């Protein structure tokens, strides 16, 4: 494997017609997402050097807790180490959790757990919308406030309004 960020493989092609956020949630309820407190795996004992990794014209190598990933520019997502054109939306997602400055360190266990949690939220909420990836741009206090970019396949029918509407049912989310 190349150490790609979770969520970069996308959903099953050809699935359509699902309304974002309709995964059995009761309207008007609020769910608090608790982040895991311990990792189940350890980081590798040797780190890869990003100077040896070619992520192409629209990507850059980023060291992560488990190795590395090719993080793609806004408007692209990682598809097996290549940056592919996608439909990208910026947003601010607030989660009920304890903030740690380590959440901003892409090589930390805390960042990995936060990214896994956000990726899970998007995978569950946007089944059938060709969700591909999330990149955490910044994390700050206020519970845990994340500035994120979320990329969908270039033919996805999702809109910024769909994203905000679906996520606002359970989370504090605002498109930017």
C-alpha positions in Angstrom: 0.0 0.0 0.0 1.1 3.6 -0.4 -0.1 4.9 2.9 -3.0 6.8 1.4 -5.3 8.8 3.7 -8.5 7.0 4.7 -11.4 7.9 2.5 -9.4 8.3 -0.8 -10.9 5.2 -2.4 -14.4 6.6 -2.6 -17.8 4.9 -2.6 -19.1 2.2 -4.9 -19.4 3.6 -8.5 -22.9 3.8 -10.0 -24.8 4.2 -6.7 -27.2 7.2 -6.9 -30.3 8.6 -5.5 -29.4 8.7 -1.8 -30.2 11.9 0.0 -27.2 13.1 2.0 -27.7 12.6 5.7 -30.5 10.0 5.4 -28.8 7.2 7.1 -31.4 6.5 9.7 -30.8 9.6 11.8 -33.8 11.1 13.6 -34.3 14.7 12.4 -33.6 17.3 15.1 -31.3 15.0 17.1 -27.7 15.9 17.9 -25.0 13.3 18.0 -21.8 14.0 19.9 -18.9 12.3 18.2 -16.3 11.1 20.7 -12.8 10.7 19.3 -10.8 7.6 20.3 -8.4 8.2 23.2 -5.8 5.6 22.2 -4.5 4.3 18.9 -4.7 0.5 18.3 -1.5 0.5 16.2 1.9 2.0 16.5 3.6 4.2 14.0 6.3 2.6 11.8 9.7 2.4 13.3 11.3 3.9 10.2 9.9 6.9 8.4 9.8 7.3 4.6 11.4 10.4 3.2 9.1 12.6 1.2 12.0 13.6 -1.0 11.8 10.1 -2.5 8.0 10.3 -3.2 6.6 11.8 -6.4 3.0 12.9 -5.9 2.7 14.6 -9.3 2.0 18.1 -10.4 -1.0 18.7 -8.1 0.1 16.8 -5.0 2.6 17.0 -2.2 4.0 14.3 0.0 2.9 14.6 3.7 4.3 12.4 6.5 1.5 10.8 8.4 1.3 8.6 11.6 1.4 5.4 9.5 3.8 6.6 6.8 2.9 9.1 4.2 0.1 10.3 1.8 0.0 12.3 -1.3 -2.1 15.3 -0.3 -3.7 16.9 -3.4 -4.4 20.6 -4.1 -7.8 22.1 -3.8 -10.0 20.6 -6.5 -8.2 17.3 -6.6 -8.3 14.0 -4.7 -5.7 11.2 -4.2 -6.5 8.1 -6.3 -3.8 5.6 -5.7 -1.0 8.2 -5.5 -2.2 10.4 -8.4 -4.1 13.6 -8.0 -7.4 13.4 -10.0 -9.8 16.3 -10.7 -12.7 16.4 -8.2 -15.4 18.6 -6.9 -14.1 20.2 -3.7 -15.9 22.1 -1.0 -14.4 24.0 2.0 -16.0 23.9 5.3 -15.8 24.3 9.1 -16.8 21.3 11.1 -17.0 21.5 14.9 -16.8 18.3 16.9 -17.5 17.7 20.6 -14.0 16.6 21.7 -11.0 17.8 23.7 -8.7 19.9 21.6 -5.0 19.1 21.5 -2.4 21.1 19.5 -1.1 17.7 18.2 -4.2 17.5 16.1 -2.5 20.0 13.7 0.6 17.7 13.4 -0.2 15.4 10.4 2.3 12.9 11.7 0.6 12.5 15.1 -1.7 9.9 16.4 -4.2 12.6 17.3 -4.4 14.0 13.7 -4.8 10.4 12.4 -7.7 9.8 14.8 -9.4 13.1 13.9 -9.0 12.5 10.2 -10.4 8.9 10.5 -13.4 10.3 12.5 -14.2 13.1 10.0 -13.7 10.6 7.0 -16.2 8.2 8.7 -18.7 11.0 9.1 -18.5 11.9 5.4 -18.5 8.3 4.2 -21.7 7.6 6.2 -23.4 10.8 5.4 -22.7 10.9 1.7 -23.1 7.3 0.5 -24.0 7.4 -3.2 -22.4 10.9 -3.7 -19.0 9.7 -4.7 -17.2 11.1 -1.6 -13.5 10.7 -2.1 -11.4 12.5 0.6 -11.1 15.0 3.4 -8.1 17.2 4.1 -7.8 18.8 7.5 -6.4 22.3 6.8 -6.4 23.5 10.4 -7.6 22.6 13.9 -8.4 25.0 16.7 -10.1 25.2 20.1 -13.8 25.6 20.7 -14.4 21.9 21.4 -12.6 20.9 18.2 -13.1 23.2 15.2 -11.7 21.9 12.0 -11.2 23.7 8.7 -11.6 21.0 6.1 -11.7 20.5 2.4 -13.9 17.6 1.2 -13.6 16.3 -2.3 -16.1 14.3 -4.3 -15.8 12.7 -7.7 -16.0 15.2 -10.6 -19.4 13.8 -11.7 -20.9 13.9 -8.2 -24.3 15.7 -8.0 -23.6 17.0 -4.4 -23.7 20.7 -3.8 -22.3 22.9 -1.0 -25.9 23.3 0.1 -26.4 19.5 0.3 -23.3 19.2 2.4 -24.3 21.9 4.9 -27.9 20.7 5.1 -27.0 17.1 5.7 -24.2 17.7 8.2 -26.1 20.4 10.1 -28.6 17.7 11.2 -26.0 16.2 13.5 -23.0 18.5 13.6 -22.1 22.2 13.6 -21.0 22.7 10.0 -20.7 25.7 7.7 -19.5 25.8 4.1 -16.9 28.4 3.3 
